[in-house]
Amino acid sequence: MLYTNENKLEAIIMLKKDMLLIDAFRTEGVNIEAMAETLAGFGMHCLGCSLSHGETIEQAARAHGVDPDLMINALNEAAGLKE
């Protein structure tokens, strides 16, 4: 999806279930602190976990017994990303 901001065309990226956790945190413009708090609410402490470099959001969700769709929606909201 694209939008115009002060005559500049910018792409809006949504976090996806197949993204590595570390890439989600590296996405430009996201609210990292809110994302970390959201994950902590699911019992996950991904910023300090070495698996975040090789595990997708979906894999992490399933490993912690969390519905991946619920998690990705919560992360996108926390990150400040909207469709």
Contacts in CASP RR format, 6 or more apart in sequence:
PFRMAT RR
TARGET T0000
AUTHOR 0000-0000-0000
METHOD contacts of the structure
MODEL  1
MLYTNENKLEAIIMLKKDMLLIDAFRTEGVNIEAMAETLAGFGMHCLGCS
LSHGETIEQAARAHGVDPDLMINALNEAAGLKE
1 11 0 8 1.000
1 12 0 8 1.000
1 83 0 8 1.000
2 9 0 8 1.000
2 10 0 8 1.000
2 11 0 8 1.000
2 12 0 8 1.000
3 9 0 8 1.000
3 10 0 8 1.000
3 12 0 8 1.000
4 10 0 8 1.000
12 81 0 8 1.000
12 82 0 8 1.000
12 83 0 8 1.000
13 27 0 8 1.000
13 28 0 8 1.000
13 81 0 8 1.000
14 76 0 8 1.000
14 81 0 8 1.000
14 83 0 8 1.000
15 24 0 8 1.000
15 27 0 8 1.000
15 30 0 8 1.000
15 57 0 8 1.000
15 72 0 8 1.000
15 75 0 8 1.000
15 76 0 8 1.000
15 79 0 8 1.000
15 81 0 8 1.000
16 57 0 8 1.000
16 72 0 8 1.000
17 56 0 8 1.000
17 57 0 8 1.000
17 58 0 8 1.000
17 61 0 8 1.000
17 68 0 8 1.000
17 69 0 8 1.000
17 72 0 8 1.000
18 56 0 8 1.000
18 57 0 8 1.000
18 58 0 8 1.000
19 56 0 8 1.000
19 57 0 8 1.000
20 52 0 8 1.000
20 53 0 8 1.000
20 54 0 8 1.000
20 55 0 8 1.000
20 56 0 8 1.000
20 57 0 8 1.000
21 46 0 8 1.000
21 49 0 8 1.000
21 51 0 8 1.000
21 52 0 8 1.000
21 53 0 8 1.000
21 54 0 8 1.000
21 55 0 8 1.000
21 56 0 8 1.000
21 57 0 8 1.000
21 60 0 8 1.000
22 52 0 8 1.000
22 53 0 8 1.000
22 54 0 8 1.000
24 30 0 8 1.000
24 35 0 8 1.000
24 57 0 8 1.000
24 75 0 8 1.000
24 79 0 8 1.000
25 32 0 8 1.000
25 35 0 8 1.000
25 46 0 8 1.000
25 47 0 8 1.000
25 52 0 8 1.000
27 79 0 8 1.000
27 81 0 8 1.000
29 79 0 8 1.000
30 79 0 8 1.000
30 80 0 8 1.000
30 81 0 8 1.000
31 78 0 8 1.000
31 79 0 8 1.000
31 80 0 8 1.000
32 47 0 8 1.000
34 78 0 8 1.000
34 79 0 8 1.000
34 80 0 8 1.000
35 75 0 8 1.000
35 78 0 8 1.000
35 79 0 8 1.000
36 46 0 8 1.000
36 47 0 8 1.000
37 78 0 8 1.000
38 74 0 8 1.000
38 75 0 8 1.000
38 77 0 8 1.000
38 78 0 8 1.000
39 45 0 8 1.000
39 46 0 8 1.000
39 47 0 8 1.000
39 71 0 8 1.000
39 75 0 8 1.000
42 61 0 8 1.000
42 64 0 8 1.000
42 66 0 8 1.000
42 71 0 8 1.000
42 74 0 8 1.000
43 64 0 8 1.000
44 60 0 8 1.000
44 64 0 8 1.000
44 66 0 8 1.000
46 52 0 8 1.000
46 60 0 8 1.000
51 60 0 8 1.000
52 60 0 8 1.000
55 63 0 8 1.000
57 68 0 8 1.000
57 71 0 8 1.000
57 72 0 8 1.000
57 75 0 8 1.000
58 68 0 8 1.000
58 72 0 8 1.000
60 71 0 8 1.000
61 67 0 8 1.000
61 68 0 8 1.000
61 70 0 8 1.000
61 71 0 8 1.000
61 72 0 8 1.000
62 68 0 8 1.000
76 82 0 8 1.000
END
